[in-house]
Amino acid sequence: MTAKTVLLDGNSLTRDQLVAVARHGLSVALDQAQLRQVQRAADFLADKVSCGEPTYGVTTGFGSNADKLLGAHRLRDELPGGHPDNPDGTLLEELQHNLIITHAVCVGKPMAADVVRAMLVIRINTLMRGHSGIRVQTLEALAALLNSGVVPVVPEKGSVGASGDLAPLSHLAIVLLGGGEAFYQGKRMAGAEALKLAGLEPIRLSFKEGLALNNGTAQMLAMAALTLHSLEYLLDLADLAAATTLDAFAGRSGALRPEVHALRPHPGQVDTAAHVRELLAGSTLVDIPYHLVPRFKPWTAEAWSEPEDLALTFDIGWDWVPANQRHGREAFYARFLPFKGGKKHQPQDAYCLRCMPQVHGAVRDAWAQACRVIDIELNAVTDNPLIFPDAENPRFIEDQVISAGHFHGMPLALAMSYVKAAIPVLASISERRLNKLVDPATNDGLPAFLTGNEDGTDSGFMIVQYTAAALVNDLATRAHPASVYSVPTSANAEDHVSMGANEARHVLDMIDDLGHVLALELYTAAQALDFRQTMLNAASRVAARGDWKTIAGKIANAPREDHPHYAQFVEEVKQLTAALAEVGDFHAGEAVREAHAMLRRQVGFMARDRAMDADVRTVCELVRERAFG
């Protein structure tokens, strides 16, 4: 094996390996020892057929035709005028061939190449278990199809998720027969042409091989596995977006403490809190005293006088709380100086900040539960009937060829229903944080819509929140579970189906929009963080010069020099000046700073209104490319 090859043995396929083949072009190889088990089952089945044993899907029809036993010759050859067609091979081979060509009836746009490649990997791996009756040469042909870069055209809609993903898997298999369509080297063409260009030959199916190829959960499993791979990254990205927003708010960290989460130790919640704490490590913004945080004021020509401050495009300010207005709050003002700036005097943040461990953590738990289901399914046998050539003391063929229901997708469908409900939750709390950043009533002293807007002409980040809101609504309306609506099929022989393929397809489609919402929060939080840091550091720079009078000039409600409270005011302003100077540099957590710097290399701070479409595309692309780690 090489680093660019994944060995398939039916027992050890991982999600990471699946993604490596599906999305990064790795090849597969078949475990030679396990192929002997594959051939053992195929030989067993051939022997039973030669003995005349009736076997579902081998010597009988399928589904509601299971009561039809195949004869020794074609009755339709005796029709008046004879049979116009003259199919090659036996009735048993025709049965398998017809199963594939008549079941390839999906509609819609073609599935993405990574989904189809993942389906091929999954189908090969499950057949490697040696309980499906497929021959080694057929399995090798399927692996060659994958490794050659031929990608069957599989329209996205047509599976009901029981008897497996029959229709889409038939589109996958029909190319092996020289039918259907495929993409090869980026071009769409007839399946036979794709095989020829790839140096491959069509195959003829033997006993049960059509059923082995199209009876299973490969579509829903492929989509589910790729969804979980993307969601794992977006969960970490959501934590980063939340940490950036918390820094931009100069918020509170108490709700993240480990001793808090030890009292309600849901795993995802504990992990989220720990992760956000790591992202915020080194921050001088989180838990900042209320009195240090100025509020934004529009720029005026008189705002700044020192040369190093003249480039600033905003002003800052506080309100002073006179001594006669502090009654009943003496304990508070013993800890904090009597200045009201941007931060409200309250010990807790809004839910979208304070409850992020509980919300993000619940989504992590939904992801983890789905991973548990998908990891089992990746190495499961999901076709029907199941072949047990080495069963002990078999009395009848039914003891060794057992009809069961492993093709039923309900385990996957319900797991995806859980994830489907969780995705809008993660998007919704992100949008709420974004909205809080742009709303001057809730953004703790930042400018309205995160723009200076001196002349009243700027909209700033106003409409970014609209887009996030539209995406959240769209995600929410798509979150209804498909798994609760069974529509019977096959003349009611298949009277309860999972709709798991629809569920997995919906969730895979929703992942992109979740990424877009998180990208919009990061984009907005970066602007807010720039304002917060620049405002605080402007105040700190004035304070470092010992210029308490400039600080005093930015405080409203100050007493006149002849007022009895003036001396107290001056003393408290000097204390504020010293406290600002002591901090020195106000900055976000180290990990937040790194992400912010990376974003700023691609998208600059927006000092005045500009066309934002390129910015949004860039940030969404950074998320899609996993540029944030």
Secondary structure as GFF3:
##gff-version 3
##sequence-region A 1 629
A	DSSP	beta_strand	5	8	.	.	.	ID=ss1
A	DSSP	alpha_helix	15	24	.	.	.	ID=ss2
A	DSSP	beta_strand	27	30	.	.	.	ID=ss3
A	DSSP	alpha_helix	32	50	.	.	.	ID=ss4
A	DSSP	three_ten_helix	63	65	.	.	.	ID=ss5
A	DSSP	three_ten_helix	75	78	.	.	.	ID=ss6
A	DSSP	alpha_helix	91	103	.	.	.	ID=ss7
A	DSSP	beta_strand	107	110	.	.	.	ID=ss8
A	DSSP	alpha_helix	113	127	.	.	.	ID=ss9
A	DSSP	alpha_helix	136	147	.	.	.	ID=ss10
A	DSSP	beta_strand	151	152	.	.	.	ID=ss11
A	DSSP	beta_strand	155	157	.	.	.	ID=ss12
A	DSSP	alpha_helix	166	174	.	.	.	ID=ss13
A	DSSP	beta_strand	181	184	.	.	.	ID=ss14
A	DSSP	beta_strand	187	190	.	.	.	ID=ss15
A	DSSP	alpha_helix	191	197	.	.	.	ID=ss16
A	DSSP	alpha_helix	209	214	.	.	.	ID=ss17
A	DSSP	alpha_helix	218	249	.	.	.	ID=ss18
A	DSSP	three_ten_helix	254	256	.	.	.	ID=ss19
A	DSSP	alpha_helix	258	261	.	.	.	ID=ss20
A	DSSP	alpha_helix	267	280	.	.	.	ID=ss21
A	DSSP	three_ten_helix	290	292	.	.	.	ID=ss22
A	DSSP	beta_strand	295	298	.	.	.	ID=ss23
A	DSSP	three_ten_helix	307	309	.	.	.	ID=ss24
A	DSSP	beta_strand	314	320	.	.	.	ID=ss25
A	DSSP	three_ten_helix	323	325	.	.	.	ID=ss26
A	DSSP	alpha_helix	330	335	.	.	.	ID=ss27
A	DSSP	beta_strand	339	340	.	.	.	ID=ss28
A	DSSP	alpha_helix	351	354	.	.	.	ID=ss29
A	DSSP	alpha_helix	356	377	.	.	.	ID=ss30
A	DSSP	beta_strand	386	387	.	.	.	ID=ss31
A	DSSP	three_ten_helix	397	399	.	.	.	ID=ss32
A	DSSP	beta_strand	401	402	.	.	.	ID=ss33
A	DSSP	alpha_helix	410	438	.	.	.	ID=ss34
A	DSSP	three_ten_helix	448	450	.	.	.	ID=ss35
A	DSSP	alpha_helix	462	477	.	.	.	ID=ss36
A	DSSP	alpha_helix	500	544	.	.	.	ID=ss37
A	DSSP	alpha_helix	548	553	.	.	.	ID=ss38
A	DSSP	beta_strand	555	556	.	.	.	ID=ss39
A	DSSP	alpha_helix	566	583	.	.	.	ID=ss40
A	DSSP	alpha_helix	590	602	.	.	.	ID=ss41
A	DSSP	alpha_helix	613	624	.	.	.	ID=ss42
###
